[in-house]
Structure formats: C-alpha cells, structure tokens
Amino acid sequence: MSAEQTLNSKITNAVASAVNSPATAAKPEDVKPISASVIASIVPQILHATNNEPWWQSRVTWGAILSLVASILAIFGIAFPSELQGQVLTAIMAAVPLIGGLVTLYGRWAAKTPIGK
C-alpha cells in the first residue's frame, strides 16, 4: 500500500470513528464527504513534506535534472542562466499534470482488453 493510500485509509477511519461518537452531531453518511475534504486539503501537503510524492512531482528531482542538463550544455559552451533554469523548472512543473492527463486518456482510449487479461 502506498503512503497516500495509507494516509487516506487512516483519515477515513479517524473520521468514521469521530462520526460514530455520540458526542458528535454528524451522521454516518457524512463520513465520505468529510473524509474527502480532509484528504484533499492535507494529504498532498503531508506527502510533499515527507518526500513521498512521485518523482515527477518533485521540484528537487526536476531541479537536479535541470542542473545536469545545464552542466552538460556548459561543457559544450552553451550558457544556461539561473533565471532561465527557474523559468524552465516552473514550465516543467506546470506541464507534468497536463502530460499525465494526456497519457491517461491515451491509455484509456488505446486499451483493447481489461486490466489483468
């Protein structure tokens, strides 16, 4: 189970426990929307703080890749100013979700058999 799945499960269990307490006015059907709201607001921050985000969402990883590319370009005499590195990093981080969405759609449309068959 991934760190994100573990967090989601623990949050949902904690919300269910709180909702089932006689001290709260929430109803059992409130567990799902409350859990979804809590998960959406804190799980990404927890994953980022603990470095558990996927590698392609890591600014450190992209920064390191960009530094390596800049070093390789410098070997061939091509300058890569630090301001431009920051702009490229921002563009990469903006493009990653777009690329992920496109790959997901392509995978769905290109699939001919169900998963596991």
DSSP file (Angstrom, degrees, kcal/mol; ACC not computed):
  #  RESIDUE AA STRUCTURE BP1 BP2  ACC     N-H-->O    O-->H-N    N-H-->O    O-->H-N    TCO  KAPPA ALPHA  PHI   PSI    X-CA   Y-CA   Z-CA
    1    1 A M              0   0    0      0, 0.0     2,-0.0     0, 0.0     0, 0.0   0.000 360.0 360.0 360.0 133.7    0.0    0.0    0.0
    2    2 A S     >  -     0   0    0      1,-0.1     4,-2.4     4,-0.0     5,-0.2  -0.239 360.0-108.6 -73.4 165.2    1.4    3.4   -1.0
    3    3 A A  H  > S+     0   0    0      1,-0.2     4,-2.5     2,-0.2     5,-0.2   0.886 120.9  52.1 -60.5 -39.0    1.9    6.2    1.5
    4    4 A E  H  > S+     0   0    0      2,-0.2     4,-2.7     1,-0.2    -1,-0.2   0.922 109.7  47.7 -65.2 -43.8   -1.0    8.1    0.0
    5    5 A Q  H  > S+     0   0    0      2,-0.2     4,-2.4     1,-0.2    -2,-0.2   0.899 111.5  51.2 -63.7 -40.3   -3.3    5.1    0.3
    6    6 A T  H  X S+     0   0    0     -4,-2.4     4,-2.5     2,-0.2    -2,-0.2   0.929 111.8  46.5 -62.0 -46.2   -2.3    4.6    3.9
    7    7 A L  H  X S+     0   0    0     -4,-2.5     4,-2.7     2,-0.2     5,-0.2   0.932 112.0  50.7 -61.9 -46.0   -2.9    8.2    4.8
    8    8 A N  H  X S+     0   0    0     -4,-2.7     4,-2.5     1,-0.2    -2,-0.2   0.917 112.1  47.6 -57.8 -44.3   -6.3    8.1    3.0
    9    9 A S  H  X S+     0   0    0     -4,-2.4     4,-2.5     2,-0.2    -1,-0.2   0.922 112.7  47.6 -64.1 -45.3   -7.3    5.0    4.9
   10   10 A K  H  X S+     0   0    0     -4,-2.5     4,-2.3     2,-0.2    -2,-0.2   0.896 112.9  48.8 -64.9 -40.3   -6.2    6.3    8.3
   11   11 A I  H  X S+     0   0    0     -4,-2.7     4,-2.7     2,-0.2     5,-0.2   0.936 112.1  48.4 -65.0 -45.4   -8.0    9.7    7.7
   12   12 A T  H  X S+     0   0    0     -4,-2.5     4,-2.5    -5,-0.2    -2,-0.2   0.910 112.5  48.7 -61.5 -42.3  -11.2    7.9    6.7
   13   13 A N  H  X S+     0   0    0     -4,-2.5     4,-2.3     2,-0.2    -1,-0.2   0.902 111.9  48.9 -64.1 -40.7  -11.1    5.6    9.7
   14   14 A A  H  X S+     0   0    0     -4,-2.3     4,-2.3     2,-0.2    -2,-0.2   0.908 112.4  47.7 -66.3 -41.4  -10.5    8.5   12.1
   15   15 A V  H  X S+     0   0    0     -4,-2.7     4,-2.8     2,-0.2     5,-0.2   0.919 111.9  50.4 -64.9 -42.7  -13.4   10.5   10.6
   16   16 A A  H  X S+     0   0    0     -4,-2.5     4,-2.1    -5,-0.2    -2,-0.2   0.908 110.7  49.7 -61.4 -41.7  -15.6    7.4   10.8
   17   17 A S  H  X S+     0   0    0     -4,-2.3     4,-0.5     2,-0.2    -1,-0.2   0.915 112.8  46.5 -62.9 -43.3  -14.7    7.0   14.4
   18   18 A A  H >< S+     0   0    0     -4,-2.3     3,-0.8     1,-0.2     6,-0.2   0.902 112.3  50.2 -66.6 -40.5  -15.4   10.6   15.2
   19   19 A V  H 3< S+     0   0    0     -4,-2.8    -1,-0.2     1,-0.2    -2,-0.2   0.869 108.4  53.0 -66.2 -35.8  -18.7   10.5   13.4
   20   20 A N  H 3< S+     0   0    0     -4,-2.1    -1,-0.2    -5,-0.2    -2,-0.2   0.568  86.4 105.5 -76.9  -8.2  -19.8    7.4   15.3
   21   21 A S  S X< S-     0   0    0     -3,-0.8     3,-1.6    -4,-0.5     5,-0.1  -0.518  74.7-134.8 -72.2 137.5  -19.1    9.0   18.6
   22   22 A P  T 3  S+     0   0    0      0, 0.0    -1,-0.1     0, 0.0    -4,-0.0   0.671 101.3  70.3 -66.4 -13.6  -22.2   10.0   20.5
   23   23 A A  T 3  S+     0   0    0     -5,-0.1     2,-0.3     2,-0.0    -4,-0.1   0.585  90.7  72.0 -79.9  -9.0  -20.5   13.4   21.2
   24   24 A T    <   -     0   0    0     -3,-1.6    -5,-0.0    -6,-0.2     0, 0.0  -0.784  68.5-147.1-109.8 153.6  -20.8   14.5   17.5
   25   25 A A        +     0   0    0     -2,-0.3    -1,-0.1     2,-0.1    -6,-0.1   0.419  63.6 114.6 -94.3   0.4  -23.9   15.5   15.6
   26   26 A A        -     0   0    0     -8,-0.1    -2,-0.1    -5,-0.1     5,-0.0  -0.325  59.8-133.6 -72.2 155.2  -22.6   14.1   12.3
   27   27 A K    >   -     0   0    0      1,-0.1     3,-2.4    -2,-0.0     4,-0.3  -0.714  24.7-107.4-106.0 158.5  -24.3   11.1   10.6
   28   28 A P  G >  S+     0   0    0      0, 0.0     3,-1.5     0, 0.0     4,-0.4   0.828 119.2  60.6 -54.3 -33.5  -22.7    8.0    9.2
   29   29 A E  G 3  S+     0   0    0      1,-0.3     3,-0.2     2,-0.1    -3,-0.0   0.616  93.8  67.1 -71.4  -9.2  -23.4    9.2    5.6
   30   30 A D  G <> S+     0   0    0     -3,-2.4     4,-2.2     1,-0.2     5,-0.3   0.607  78.6  83.2 -82.4 -12.6  -21.2   12.3    6.4
   31   31 A V  H <> S+     0   0    0     -3,-1.5     4,-2.9    -4,-0.3     5,-0.2   0.929  88.4  49.7 -58.5 -48.5  -18.1   10.2    6.6
   32   32 A K  H  > S+     0   0    0     -4,-0.4     4,-2.5    -3,-0.2    -1,-0.2   0.939 114.5  41.0 -62.7 -50.6  -17.4   10.1    2.9
   33   33 A P  H  > S+     0   0    0      0, 0.0     4,-2.0     0, 0.0    -1,-0.2   0.891 117.4  48.6 -67.4 -35.4  -17.7   13.9    2.2
   34   34 A I  H  X S+     0   0    0     -4,-2.2     4,-2.5     2,-0.2     5,-0.2   0.944 113.5  47.0 -65.9 -46.2  -15.8   14.9    5.4
   35   35 A S  H  X S+     0   0    0     -4,-2.9     4,-3.1    -5,-0.3     5,-0.2   0.919 111.2  51.5 -60.3 -44.6  -13.0   12.4    4.6
   36   36 A A  H  X S+     0   0    0     -4,-2.5     4,-2.4    -5,-0.2    -1,-0.2   0.900 111.2  48.0 -61.0 -41.1  -12.8   13.6    1.0
   37   37 A S  H  X S+     0   0    0     -4,-2.0     4,-1.5     2,-0.2    -1,-0.2   0.925 114.5  44.8 -65.9 -45.0  -12.5   17.2    2.1
   38   38 A V  H  X S+     0   0    0     -4,-2.5     4,-2.1     2,-0.2     5,-0.4   0.927 114.4  49.4 -65.2 -44.9   -9.8   16.4    4.8
   39   39 A I  H  X S+     0   0    0     -4,-3.1     4,-1.7     1,-0.2    -2,-0.2   0.923 110.6  50.1 -60.9 -45.8   -7.9   14.2    2.4
   40   40 A A  H  < S+     0   0    0     -4,-2.4    -1,-0.2    -5,-0.2    -2,-0.2   0.829 115.1  44.0 -63.6 -31.5   -7.9   16.8   -0.4
   41   41 A S  H  < S+     0   0    0     -4,-1.5    -1,-0.2    -5,-0.2    -2,-0.2   0.794 128.0  18.6 -87.9 -27.1   -6.7   19.5    1.9
   42   42 A I  H  X S+     0   0    0     -4,-2.1     4,-2.4    -5,-0.1     5,-0.2   0.746 103.3  73.4-117.8 -27.4   -3.9   17.8    3.8
   43   43 A V  H  X S+     0   0    0     -4,-1.7     4,-2.9    -5,-0.4     5,-0.3   0.922  98.1  50.5 -60.4 -46.2   -2.6   14.6    2.1
   44   44 A P  H  > S+     0   0    0      0, 0.0     4,-2.2     0, 0.0    -1,-0.2   0.897 112.8  48.0 -58.7 -37.2   -0.7   16.5   -0.7
   45   45 A Q  H  > S+     0   0    0      2,-0.2     4,-2.6     1,-0.2    -2,-0.2   0.901 112.4  48.1 -68.8 -40.0    1.0   18.6    1.9
   46   46 A I  H  X S+     0   0    0     -4,-2.4     4,-1.9     2,-0.2     6,-0.2   0.933 112.4  48.7 -65.1 -45.4    1.9   15.6    4.0
   47   47 A L  H  <>S+     0   0    0     -4,-2.9     5,-3.2     1,-0.2     6,-0.7   0.900 114.0  46.5 -62.5 -40.3    3.3   13.7    1.0
   48   48 A H  H ><5S+     0   0    0     -4,-2.2     3,-1.2    -5,-0.3    -1,-0.2   0.921 111.7  50.9 -66.7 -43.1    5.3   16.7    0.0
   49   49 A A  H 3<5S+     0   0    0     -4,-2.6    -1,-0.2     1,-0.3    -2,-0.2   0.807 115.9  41.7 -65.5 -29.3    6.6   17.3    3.5
   50   50 A T  T 3<5S-     0   0    0     -4,-1.9    -1,-0.3    -5,-0.2    -2,-0.2   0.302 111.8-117.9-101.2   9.1    7.7   13.7    3.8
   51   51 A N  T < 5S+     0   0    0     -3,-1.2    -3,-0.2    -4,-0.2    -4,-0.1   0.861  75.9 128.1  57.7  39.2    9.1   13.5    0.3
   52   52 A N      < +     0   0    0     -5,-3.2   -48,-0.2    -6,-0.2    -4,-0.2   0.291  32.5 114.2-106.3   9.0    6.6   10.8   -0.7
   53   53 A E  S    S-     0   0    0     -6,-0.7     5,-0.1     1,-0.1   -50,-0.0  -0.419  82.4 -86.1 -73.3 157.3    5.3   12.4   -3.8
   54   54 A P    >   -     0   0    0      0, 0.0     3,-2.1     0, 0.0     4,-0.3  -0.271  42.0-109.9 -59.6 152.4    6.0   10.6   -7.1
   55   55 A W  G >  S+     0   0    0      1,-0.3     3,-1.4     2,-0.2     7,-0.2   0.827 116.5  59.3 -57.0 -35.2    9.4   11.5   -8.6
   56   56 A W  G 3  S+     0   0    0      1,-0.3    -1,-0.3     5,-0.1    40,-0.1   0.626 104.3  51.5 -73.9 -10.0    7.9   13.5  -11.5
   57   57 A Q  G <  S+     0   0    0     -3,-2.1     2,-0.6    39,-0.1    -1,-0.3   0.371  86.6 106.3-100.5   2.6    6.2   15.8   -9.0
   58   58 A S    <>  -     0   0    0     -3,-1.4     4,-2.1    -4,-0.3     5,-0.2  -0.732  54.1-162.4 -89.7 119.4    9.4   16.6   -7.1
   59   59 A R  H  > S+     0   0    0     -2,-0.6     4,-2.7     1,-0.2     5,-0.2   0.836  94.1  57.6 -65.2 -31.9   10.9   20.0   -7.6
   60   60 A V  H  > S+     0   0    0      2,-0.2     4,-2.5     1,-0.2    -1,-0.2   0.936 107.0  47.0 -64.0 -45.6   14.2   18.7   -6.2
   61   61 A T  H  > S+     0   0    0      2,-0.2     4,-2.6     1,-0.2    -2,-0.2   0.941 115.3  44.7 -61.0 -48.5   14.3   15.9   -8.9
   62   62 A W  H  X S+     0   0    0     -4,-2.1     4,-2.7     1,-0.2    -1,-0.2   0.880 112.2  52.9 -65.8 -36.9   13.5   18.3  -11.7
   63   63 A G  H  X S+     0   0    0     -4,-2.7     4,-2.2     2,-0.2    -1,-0.2   0.909 110.7  47.4 -62.2 -41.8   15.9   20.9  -10.3
   64   64 A A  H  X S+     0   0    0     -4,-2.5     4,-2.4     2,-0.2    -2,-0.2   0.912 112.5  48.9 -66.1 -42.8   18.7   18.2  -10.3
   65   65 A I  H  X S+     0   0    0     -4,-2.6     4,-2.5     1,-0.2    -2,-0.2   0.927 112.1  49.1 -61.4 -44.2   17.8   17.1  -13.8
   66   66 A L  H  X S+     0   0    0     -4,-2.7     4,-2.6     1,-0.2    -1,-0.2   0.882 109.8  51.6 -63.5 -38.5   17.9   20.7  -15.0
   67   67 A S  H  X S+     0   0    0     -4,-2.2     4,-2.4     2,-0.2    -1,-0.2   0.903 109.8  49.6 -64.4 -41.2   21.3   21.2  -13.3
   68   68 A L  H  X S+     0   0    0     -4,-2.4     4,-2.5     2,-0.2    -2,-0.2   0.919 111.6  48.3 -63.0 -43.5   22.7   18.1  -15.0
   69   69 A V  H  X S+     0   0    0     -4,-2.5     4,-2.7     1,-0.2    -2,-0.2   0.924 111.3  50.5 -62.6 -43.4   21.4   19.4  -18.4
   70   70 A A  H  X S+     0   0    0     -4,-2.6     4,-2.3     1,-0.2    -1,-0.2   0.895 110.6  50.0 -61.4 -39.7   22.9   22.8  -17.7
   71   71 A S  H  X S+     0   0    0     -4,-2.4     4,-1.6     2,-0.2    -1,-0.2   0.915 110.9  48.1 -65.5 -42.4   26.2   21.2  -16.8
   72   72 A I  H  X S+     0   0    0     -4,-2.5     4,-0.9     1,-0.2    -2,-0.2   0.917 112.6  48.7 -64.2 -42.6   26.3   19.1  -20.0
   73   73 A L  H ><>S+     0   0    0     -4,-2.7     5,-2.7     1,-0.2     3,-0.6   0.880 107.2  56.3 -63.9 -36.9   25.4   22.2  -22.1
   74   74 A A  H ><5S+     0   0    0     -4,-2.3     3,-1.8     1,-0.2    -1,-0.2   0.848  98.2  61.5 -63.7 -33.7   28.2   24.2  -20.3
   75   75 A I  H 3<5S+     0   0    0     -4,-1.6    -1,-0.2     1,-0.3    -2,-0.2   0.863 107.3  45.2 -58.6 -35.1   30.7   21.5  -21.4
   76   76 A F  T <<5S-     0   0    0     -4,-0.9    -1,-0.3    -3,-0.6    -2,-0.2   0.267 125.9-103.4 -93.8  11.2   29.8   22.4  -25.0
   77   77 A G  T < 5S+     0   0    0     -3,-1.8     2,-0.6     1,-0.2    -3,-0.2   0.655  75.2 139.3  81.2  16.3   30.0   26.2  -24.2
   78   78 A I      < -     0   0    0     -5,-2.7    -1,-0.2    -6,-0.1     2,-0.2  -0.852  46.1-138.7 -98.1 121.3   26.2   26.8  -24.1
   79   79 A A        -     0   0    0     -2,-0.6    -9,-0.0    -3,-0.1    -5,-0.0  -0.516  17.7-173.5 -80.1 145.0   25.2   29.2  -21.3
   80   80 A F        -     0   0    0     -2,-0.2     5,-0.1   -10,-0.1    -6,-0.1  -0.755  18.8-146.6-138.4  86.1   22.1   28.4  -19.2
   81   81 A P     >  -     0   0    0      0, 0.0     4,-1.9     0, 0.0     3,-0.3  -0.117  19.2-120.3 -59.8 151.5   21.4   31.3  -16.8
   82   82 A S  H  > S+     0   0    0      1,-0.2     4,-2.0     2,-0.2     5,-0.1   0.825 112.5  57.9 -63.3 -31.9   19.9   30.6  -13.4
   83   83 A E  H  > S+     0   0    0      1,-0.2     4,-1.9     2,-0.2    -1,-0.2   0.913 107.5  47.9 -63.0 -40.8   16.9   32.8  -14.2
   84   84 A L  H  > S+     0   0    0     -3,-0.3     4,-2.8     2,-0.2    -2,-0.2   0.868 106.8  56.9 -67.4 -36.2   16.2   30.6  -17.2
   85   85 A Q  H  X S+     0   0    0     -4,-1.9     4,-2.6     1,-0.2    -1,-0.2   0.922 107.4  48.8 -59.4 -43.6   16.6   27.5  -15.1
   86   86 A G  H  X S+     0   0    0     -4,-2.0     4,-2.2     2,-0.2    -1,-0.2   0.894 112.1  48.4 -63.3 -40.2   13.9   28.7  -12.7
   87   87 A Q  H  X S+     0   0    0     -4,-1.9     4,-2.2     2,-0.2    -2,-0.2   0.904 112.4  48.1 -66.9 -41.3   11.6   29.5  -15.7
   88   88 A V  H  X S+     0   0    0     -4,-2.8     4,-2.7     2,-0.2    -2,-0.2   0.912 110.6  51.8 -65.0 -42.3   12.1   26.1  -17.2
   89   89 A L  H  X S+     0   0    0     -4,-2.6     4,-2.5     1,-0.2    -2,-0.2   0.918 110.1  49.0 -60.4 -43.8   11.5   24.4  -13.9
   90   90 A T  H  X S+     0   0    0     -4,-2.2     4,-1.7     1,-0.2    -1,-0.2   0.911 111.8  49.2 -62.2 -42.3    8.2   26.3  -13.5
   91   91 A A  H  X S+     0   0    0     -4,-2.2     4,-1.9     2,-0.2    -2,-0.2   0.899 110.9  49.8 -64.2 -40.9    7.2   25.3  -17.0
   92   92 A I  H  X S+     0   0    0     -4,-2.7     4,-2.0     1,-0.2    -2,-0.2   0.934 110.2  49.9 -62.9 -46.0    8.1   21.6  -16.4
   93   93 A M  H  < S+     0   0    0     -4,-2.5    -1,-0.2     1,-0.2    -2,-0.2   0.825 112.8  47.6 -65.0 -30.5    6.1   21.6  -13.2
   94   94 A A  H  X S+     0   0    0     -4,-1.7     4,-0.7    -5,-0.2    -1,-0.2   0.824 113.3  48.5 -75.7 -32.2    3.1   23.1  -15.0
   95   95 A A  H  X S+     0   0    0     -4,-1.9     4,-3.0     1,-0.2     5,-0.3   0.769  93.4  75.3 -80.5 -26.8    3.4   20.6  -17.9
   96   96 A V  H  X S+     0   0    0     -4,-2.0     4,-2.7     1,-0.2     5,-0.2   0.912  97.7  44.6 -57.4 -48.7    3.7   17.4  -15.8
   97   97 A P  H  > S+     0   0    0      0, 0.0     4,-2.4     0, 0.0    -1,-0.2   0.893 114.3  51.1 -63.5 -36.2   -0.1   17.3  -14.9
   98   98 A L  H  X S+     0   0    0     -4,-0.7     4,-2.2     2,-0.2    -2,-0.2   0.939 112.5  45.0 -63.3 -47.2   -1.0   18.1  -18.4
   99   99 A I  H  X S+     0   0    0     -4,-3.0     4,-2.7     1,-0.2     5,-0.2   0.909 112.0  52.9 -63.6 -42.1    1.2   15.3  -19.8
  100  100 A G  H  X S+     0   0    0     -4,-2.7     4,-2.3    -5,-0.3    -1,-0.2   0.908 109.6  48.6 -59.7 -42.7   -0.1   12.9  -17.2
  101  101 A G  H  X S+     0   0    0     -4,-2.4     4,-2.5     2,-0.2    -1,-0.2   0.907 112.0  48.5 -63.6 -42.6   -3.7   13.6  -18.2
  102  102 A L  H  X S+     0   0    0     -4,-2.2     4,-2.7     2,-0.2    -2,-0.2   0.903 111.7  48.8 -65.4 -41.1   -2.9   13.1  -21.8
  103  103 A V  H  X S+     0   0    0     -4,-2.7     4,-2.8     2,-0.2    -1,-0.2   0.899 111.0  51.6 -64.7 -39.7   -1.1    9.9  -21.2
  104  104 A T  H  X S+     0   0    0     -4,-2.3     4,-2.2    -5,-0.2    -2,-0.2   0.937 111.7  45.8 -61.9 -47.0   -4.0    8.7  -19.1
  105  105 A L  H  X S+     0   0    0     -4,-2.5     4,-2.8     2,-0.2     5,-0.2   0.925 113.2  49.7 -62.5 -44.0   -6.5    9.5  -21.8
  106  106 A Y  H  X S+     0   0    0     -4,-2.7     4,-2.7     1,-0.2     5,-0.2   0.936 110.7  50.2 -59.5 -45.6   -4.4    7.9  -24.4
  107  107 A G  H  X S+     0   0    0     -4,-2.8     4,-1.1     1,-0.2    -1,-0.2   0.885 112.4  47.2 -60.2 -39.4   -4.0    4.7  -22.3
  108  108 A R  H  < S+     0   0    0     -4,-2.2    -1,-0.2     1,-0.2    -2,-0.2   0.927 116.5  42.4 -68.7 -44.5   -7.8    4.6  -21.8
  109  109 A W  H  < S+     0   0    0     -4,-2.8    -2,-0.2     1,-0.2    -1,-0.2   0.808 116.5  47.8 -73.9 -29.3   -8.6    5.1  -25.4
  110  110 A A  H  < S+     0   0    0     -4,-2.7    -1,-0.2    -5,-0.2    -2,-0.2   0.669  85.1 109.3 -85.0 -17.0   -5.9    2.7  -26.7
  111  111 A A     <  +     0   0    0     -4,-1.1     4,-0.0    -5,-0.2    -3,-0.0  -0.375  37.9 175.3 -65.4 132.6   -6.7   -0.1  -24.3
  112  112 A K        +     0   0    0      1,-0.2    -1,-0.2    -2,-0.1    -4,-0.0   0.611  65.0  37.7-110.7 -20.6   -8.3   -3.1  -26.1
  113  113 A T  S    S-     0   0    0      1,-0.0    -1,-0.2     0, 0.0     3,-0.1  -0.946  90.4 -97.7-131.4 153.4   -8.5   -5.5  -23.2
  114  114 A P    >   -     0   0    0      0, 0.0     3,-1.6     0, 0.0     2,-0.1  -0.267  54.1 -85.4 -63.6 155.5   -9.4   -5.1  -19.5
  115  115 A I  T 3  S+     0   0    0      1,-0.2    -4,-0.0     2,-0.1     0, 0.0  -0.389 115.4  26.4 -60.8 135.7   -6.5   -4.9  -17.0
  116  116 A G  T 3         0   0    0     -3,-0.1    -1,-0.2    -2,-0.1     0, 0.0   0.420 360.0 360.0  92.1  -1.4   -5.4   -8.4  -15.9
  117  117 A K    <         0   0    0     -3,-1.6    -2,-0.1    -4,-0.0    -1,-0.0   0.421 360.0 360.0-106.0 360.0   -6.4  -10.2  -19.0
